[in-house]
Amino acid sequence: MPLSVVVLAAGQGKRMKSDLPKVLQPLAGRPLLGHVLAAAAELAPDAVHVVYGHGGEQVRAAFAGALVQWALQAEQHGTGHAVMQAMPAIPDDHTVLVLYGDVPLIRAATLRALLERAGGDALALLSVMLDDPAGYGRVLRDNAGNVYRIVEQKDATRREQAVREANTGILAAPAGALRRWLAALRNDNAQGEYYLTDVVTMAVKDGLRVEAVVSPTVAEVLGVNDKLQLAQLEAEHRRLRATELMLAGVTLADPARIDVRGSVEHGRDVYLDANVLLEGAVRLGHRVRIGPNVVLRDCEVGDDTVIHPNCVLEKSAVGRGCSVGPFARLRPGNRVADGAHIGNFVELKNTELGAGSKANHLSYLGDSVIGSKVNVGAGTITCNYDGANKYRTTIEDGAFIGSGTMLVAPVTVGQEATIGAGSTITKDAPAGKLTLERSKQLTIDGWKRPVKAPK
């Protein structure tokens, strides 16, 4: 049956105490709503409808490229009212799956299990067993175990409040029937709202099966209403991703101090030390070792490479058998070939570093093409920017760059050339020769250092 997903994302989130709409609050580097849309996309639906309201333009701008249809809920009158706003665009022969933009950890596998129980003659809702269900609507079953009603906390009797099975709000229903039920909703309840949950009673009266699927975990159905809950789900997300990595064979020095904010592909015998952040798309080869306090953002690291402590790598590819750091920074656009060494306090940007080449200390290499087996001495700087334009530095195979060298781009250092320490090179240096540039050293006799006048 065709599937339409409706994501409710119109809430203001007053308890967040933030100018940012609730569904844009970040979890694992992605807005809450982004997590929900990603789970929905795994179901390959025919359409995704996002019901927006508070901070609407911010929400739409944040997801300007998303394949969703937008439905405005100008005034918030409850969950039933919110779903009504999306229904005009949904055909009667679809199944409608209702999700929430502030429930970020919901899994596609759980939603598939829910959809298997829904259909033309059935409504399926997702419930959860809670030790303390305070604040949640309760799932009421008859003596045969059949669901006949959902009662909200504020409308529940004391006996009903003792029920531990809680409603998550996530449900799947046939669109034609759902449209009819929504039109019949009333708001004569403690909150004066149109409850989506009231469609359960209507489905029972119409003779449809109502299936309650219990969520396999509590965390995936938890919503976020304040910064404390946001932090709790952030911690749960870290735990889940750490568990995935360890079960896949990655060694974590401390599973409580690893943060995965994207996708990770990895080989065998990978080791990640404490406080490693993996963001975006990260690929780690066999036997890669990542030291503590390292950030990898959209990076590829080859087999047997070691990233030493306190490095930041962004949008860069590092080859096999390399050594990077400690305290190195690779800004976007670098390609580091096999066996290269990048040492402490070295920064690369948009640079190719050839096989076996070394830049071990205190250097900046930007907009450069560096050949194989090049030695870049400490304190070398490629002067690539004149304040308006950027220029390229080329260092050919086997060159030796002495310490404290300024290479003023555009400039080429030839194959096997040597640059004397302390030089400022403004013209091409020929292959196989020593090139140096130094001002004459002077000693001034009789010179005296200035002395402060006594007070």
N, C-alpha and C positions, 0 to 999 in steps of 0.2 A: 504493500500500500504506500502511496506517495507520502512523504513526511515534510511537514512544516514545523520549524522550531520557533517558539516565541520566547524571547529573553526579556524579562522585566527589569528595566534599568532606570526607572524614573525617580527613585527615592532620593531625597535630599541628603540624608546622612548627617543630621544635626549633631549627633554624638561624636562625630569625627572632629568637630571643631576645626574645620579646615575650609579654605576657599575652593579646594579641589572637590568636585563631585565624588560621591562615595565610590561609584563604580570605576573611577579613575585612580583611586588610591593604589599605590604600587605594592605588589606582592611578588617576590623573586624577580624584581626588575621589570615586571609587566603589570599593566592595570588589571584590577580584579576582573573587569569585563572581558579582557583579552583571554584570560584563562578559560572562561565559560565558552567563549566563541571557539576557542581551539578544541574543546571537548565536543562541541556541537559539530564542528567540521569533520571530525572523525566518523560521524554517523552518515556522512554524505547525504544531507537532506536536500530536498528540492528547493527549499527556501529557508532563510533565517530572517526573522523579523525582530527588531530591537525596539522595545517601547521605551521612549526616553521622555524626560520632563525637566527636573531641576538641573541647571547647568547644561542644558541641552546642546547648545552650540559647541561647548567645550567637548562634550562627549562625541558629537558627530565629527568634529575636527580631528579628535584623537584617532578615530577609526575611519578616516576619509577614504582610505583605499580598501576597506573591508567589503566583502561581498554580502551585504545585508540590505534589507529594506527597513526604513525607519518609520515608526508610527509615534506621533506625539500624544502624550497624555498631559494636556495642559493643566488640568487640576487632578490631584490625587484623591480618588475616592475608593481605594482598596484594590486588591489584587484582581478581583473579578472585573472591575471597571478597566483595569490596565489591559487585561487580555482582550476585552472588547475592542480596544483601539486597533489591534492588529487583525482582527477577524475579517474585515471587509476584503482583504487581499488574499484570503485563504480559501481555496475551493472546498466544497463539501465532502469530496471523496478523499481528502487527506486525513492522516493522523496528525494531531497537534500535540507537540511535546512542549510543555511549559517549564522553563528554567529561570534562574534568578542571577542577575548580574553581580550579586555580592556573595555568591556561593562558589568560590574559585576552585576548590579541590575535587569537584565532582568528576568521576571517571567515566569515559565512554563505555567501558565494559558494563558498568552498573546501569547506564542508560539503555544499553542494548537489551539487558535482561528485563528492564521495565517495558520496553517496546514490544518484546516478545509476548507479553501478557495483555497488551492492548490490541484493539482492532475494531472491526465494524460493530461488534456486539459487546464490547468490554471497555471499561475505563480502568486504567492502572495507575495507582499512586505509589509513591516511594515513601516508606515510613522508616523509622529508626527507633531502636530500643534504647532508652535513656534511663540512667539511675535517678536523675533529677530532671524531669521534663518541664519544669516551671517555665512559663512563657510560650510554650508550644501548644498548638492544637493537638487534641487527643484523637487517636483512631479508635472508634467504637465498633466492636464486633458483637454479633449475636451469639447464642449458645452453641451454634454450629461453626462458629469461627468466621462467619461472613461479615464483611464490612458493611455497615448500614449508615454511618454518619461520621462526620468530622466535627468536633466541637472546639471552638476556640477557648483559650484559657479564661478569658474574662466572662464567657458565657457558660462555663462548665460548672456542674455541681461538685460538691466535695468528693463524692464517689467517683465521678468522671475524672477529676483532677488526680486521682490515685492511679489512673491508668499510665503505664510506662511507655506504651507504644505511641510515639509522637509523629505527627505529620510534618514532612519536610517542605510541603508546598509543590514539589515537583510531581507532575502527573502527565499522563498521555491519554488522549480521548479522541474519538471520531469527530471530525470538524463539524459535520452537519448537526449532530446531536449537541455538541458543545455550544454551537451558535444559539440553538433553541434554549438551552439551559441558562446561558448568560443573559438572554433577553428577559428571563423570568426572575432574575435575582432581585432580592429585596435588601434594604439596608436597615431593617428594624432589629438592630443588635446593639451591644454595649458600646461599640466604636462608631456606629453610624456609617459603616462601610459596606461595600458589595464584596462579600467574601467569595473567592474562587472555590473554596472548600465546600460551599453549599451545593455545588453541582453534584457532589457525591450522593446526597440524599435524593436529588432529582433523578440521577441515573438508576438508583435502586427502585424508585417509584415507576420508572419507565421499563423496568424489567431487565436492564442491562447488568451484566456481571461487573462487579467492582473487585478488582484484584489489588491487594496491598503487598508490595514487594519490599521486604525489609533490607535496608542498605547493609552491605557487608561490613562497613566501617562507619564510625560516627563522624570522623574528621571530614570526610568528603561531602557531607551534607550540612556542615556548619556554615552559617552566614557570618558576615562581618558588619558590626555596627559601631565599633569604636576602635581606637588605636591599640587598646589592650588585646582585643580579639584579633586584630590584624597581626600583631606580633605573635600571638599564639599559633595562628595558622601559618605564619612565616616559618616558625620553628618546626611545625609539623611537615611543611613542604621540604625543609632541609632534611628532616629525618627520613622521609620517603625516598628522596633522591639518593641520599647516602646508602640506604638499604639496597636500592636498585644497583648501585655501583658495586657494592660488596658482593652481592649475590652473583654479579656478572664477573667477579674475579679481581676487582680492583682492591688494592690494599690501602686503607685509610688509617693514617696515624691516629686520628681522633674523629670518629664519625659525627660527633657533636659540633665539630668545627670545620665543616665543609659546606660550601654554598654553590649549588648548581642552578643557574638561571638561564638555561637554554638546553640544547641537545649536546650529548657527549658520545662520540664514537671512540673506542679504545681497543688496543691490542691486549696481549697477555702480560701479566706481571708488571702492571703499572702501579706506581707508588705515589700517593698524594699525602703530603705532610699537612700539618695543622694550618687552618685559616687560608685555605686555597679557595679562590673564587673563579668559577668557570661560567662564562657568560656568552650568550649567543651560540654559534655553532663551533664546537671545539672537537678536534680530532687528535688523538694521542696514539702514537705507534706502540710497538712492543717495547717493554722494559723502560719506558719513559719514567723518569723520576722528577717530581715537582717538589721543590722545597717549600718551607713555610712562608706564609704572607705573600703568595704569588697571585697575580690576576692574569688570567688568560681570556681574552675577548675576541671571538671569531678568529681563532688561530689553529694552525696545524703544526704538530710537533712530531718529528720523525723518530724511528726506532733508536733506542739506546742514547737518547739525548737527555741531558740533565739541565733543568732550570733551577738555578740556585736561589736562595732566599731573597725575598723582597724585590722581585722583578715585576714589571708590568708590560705585557705584550698585547698589542691590538692589531687585528687584521693583518697578521704576518704569518709567513710560512717558514719554519725552521726545519732543516734537513736532518739526516741521520747522524748520530754520533757527535752531536754538537754540545758545547758548553756555553751557557748563558748566565751571566750574573756572577756574584750577587749584586743587587742594586742596579740592574740594567733596565733601560726602557726602550722598547721597540714600538714606535708609533706606527700608524698604518702604512702599508705598502711595501713592506720589506720581504725579501726572499733571501734566506740564509742557506747556503749550500752545505753539503755533507762535510762534517769534520771541522767546521768553523768554530772559532772561539770569540765570544763577546764577553768582556770582563766587567769589573765593577765600575759603576758610574759612567757607562758608555750608553749613548743614545743614538738610535738609528731611526731615520724617517725616509720612506720611499727609496730604499737602497738595496742593491744586490751585492751580497758579500759572497765571494767565490769559495770554492772548496778548499779547505785547509787554511784559509786566511784567518788572521788574528787581529783583534782590536781589544786589547786587554785592560786598558786603563783610561779613564777620564777623557773620553773623546766624543765628538759629535760628528756623525756621518749622515748628511742629508742630501737627497737627490743625487745619489752617487751610484756608479757602476764600478765595482771593485772585483778584480780578477782573482785567480786562485793563488794560494801560497803567498799572499801579500801580508806584510807585517806593518801594522799601523801603530806607531809609537804613542806613548802617553801624551795626552794634551793636544792631540791633533784635532783641528776643526776644519770642516769644509765650509767655507764662507759662501753659501749658496744664494743669499738673498740680499738685494741691494736696496730694499725698502719698497720696491714696486714689483720686481720680477725675480723669478727663481731660475737658477742655472745649474747645469750638471757638471759634476766632477767625475772624471774617468781615471781609474788607477789600474794599469794593466798587470798581467800575471807576473808574480815574482818580485814586484817592486818593494822597496823598503822605505818607509816614511819615518824619519827621525822624530824624536819627541818635540813637542811644542811647535809643531808646524801649522801654519795657516795656508790652506789651499784655496785661493780666491777664484771661484768659478766664473765663467767656464774655463776649465783647464784640464789638461791630460798629462798624466805621469806615465811615461813609456814603460815597456816591458823590461824587467830587471833593473830599472832605474833606482837610484838612491837619492833621497832628499836629506840633506844635512839638518841636524837638530836646530830648532830655533829659527827656521826659515819662513819667510812669507813668499809663497810662490804665486806669481801673477801671470806667468807665461808657461807654455807647455815645456815639460822637462823631458829631454830625449832619452830613448831607451838605452840601458846599459851604462849610463854615465852618472856621476855624482853632480847634483845640482844643489847649490845652497845660496842663501841670501842673508847677509848679516851686516848691520851697521858697525862702523869702527868703534871698538871699545876704548873709552877714554878715562883717564884718572886725573882729576883736577887737584893740583897741589894748592895748599893754602885755603881750601874751601872749608867753611865752618857751618855746622848745622845751626839753624835758627834757634834761639833760646827765648823762652817766654820772659817778659818783663816781670820783675818782682812786684808783688802787690803791696 
